[in-house]
Structure formats: C-alpha cells, structure tokens
Amino acid sequence: MRMLLIALLVGALVLALAGWRALDHWSDRAEMARLRAVQPLAPALFDRDMVANLPAPARRFFLFAINEGTPLFRVAELEMTGDFSLSDKDDPHYMAMKAHQVLAVPEGFVWKMGVRSGHLRLSGSDSGAWTRFWMGGLLPVARGGGDPDHARSAFGRAVAEAVIWTPAAVLPSETVDWQPVDQNTARVTVTHSDMVQSVNVTVAADGQPTQVVFQRWSDANPEHAFRLQPFGGVLSKFRDFEGFRLPTHVEAGNFFGIDAYFPFYRADVTDISYPRPNQ
C-alpha cells in the first residue's frame, strides 16, 4: 500500500510538472503571436532620404543594411544554431545550441532555445517578462523576471539585436535618436515607456556594421548585483534577406572590450523571415 501511495504521488508530481511545462510553451506561443501582430500592414519603402540627415556612420550603416525600395518590416523571426555557455571564461564548456526567436523592438522579443552537452539537456525561453529554463524538459532549474531589473536588462538586449537584425526598427523617429561618436561609430538611443537604451554601432568604410557595444543593466558579475556594465558583440558573415543585408554570425558577451570579456553566446543564423500580420 505504501509503495502504491508513493507511486501515485510521484505520478501526480510528474503530471504537475508536465502541465507547468506545457503552460510555459503556451505562453511562449501567445507572446510570439502578439509580437508578430505588431508588424506593419503596409510598411513604407526604404528611401535614402530617410537617413540623409543622420551622422555619417549611421547613414552608411543604413545604406548598407537596407536596399532602396525594401519594405520596412520591423518584426523578424529567426532560426539559429551555435554554441552557448553557462560557465565562465576559464572553463567555458560550450553546449550546442538551437533557437527560434521573434524580435519586435520596442515591444519585445521571445527567444526559445535548447542546449545539449552529452546527456545534459536544457531548454526554455527568455523574453522581456521572464527567463525560465528546464532540465530534461521536466525539471525547472531557472525562473526569473517580472521585475524592473529584468525588464531593463532585456530591453538593452532587444535594442542591440534590433540594430543587428531589424534595422528598420531603429530608423530615426520620435523615439529613436542617432548621434555621432567618431568617424566610424554612431550611437542610437531608443526610448520606450519608462526605459531608455543607447547602443554604439561601429561600421566599416562601406557601412557594414562590425560590432555593437552598450552599457547593459546586468547581474552577470561576481557579486550577482545589478549594475551597468559593458556588453557587446562582433558581427560577420552577412547575407541578404528580403532586401536587408544582415549578419549571420554573432559572438557576444559581458565585459566587452576589457580583459574579462567572454563570448558566452556564439550564434549562426540559418534563416531570417518577416512575418506578415495574420500570417
């Protein structure tokens, strides 16, 4: 009788965890659908006059990244593989990564990913509202978000990734401002609700962006305390996607530009598409 009771309790626990995991999947899908729906129905077409008054590096960036006449879709859907580390610079222990993302700045993003190393399997998602990961698809190992610190950190990531993969979302507007830094670097500042984030974009002579750097609100430090610290990435392997010329290899991490830098994220983008409303 005792063994039967234990078996019933274990079964109930497994069912509860499976239901919890299914609820995470459902909310991932719901948030992705919400973000896809903010894609403009009839986007304007890119014209070089839109960036004529920008600082020279910013103007070169847009003329490189967006072909004349391209519909200015600002919501992108990405598929990627690569390597991801939950360790540190001294022992990175990279794990094979596969991820799917919907990026819709300034509204948000959902990054749904899985990593594996030997028998270890981790999966979950990251967004402006949550971070939650599971081991083996059934054991919750990390859950966070729903607070101002998380939202501020996630917004920094989103703005930087918009520069990388959705340049139409950072064209100049009432909430997007570009300022010069030097002859090859410009700074974009995006304002949304009560959040403000600046990102420096460095470009080559032809306008190809080579790196993005910004001060990110983060607790990824030895003290596990939220503070501003440098975060950045290096961009390469550019391809054309529906009129946008975008990097398909990105290496990024905390403390960019100093000795402590560690690129824990090394992504190879296999596809970028622009979902149409009601698609």
Secondary structure, 3 states (H helix, E strand, C coil): CHHHHHHHHHHHHHHHHHHHHHHHHHHHHHHHHHHHCCCCCCCCECCHHHHCCCCHHHHHHHHHHECCCCECCCEEEEEEEEEECCCCCCCCCCEEEEEEEEEECCCEEEEEEEEEECCEEEEEEEECCEEEEEECCCEEEEEEECCHHHHHHHHHHHHHHHHHHCHHHHCCECCEEEEEEECCEEEEEEEECCEEEEEEEEECCCCCEEEEEEEEEECCCCCCCCEEEEEEEEEEEEEEECCEEEEEEEEEEECCCCCCCEEEEEEEEEEEECCCCCC
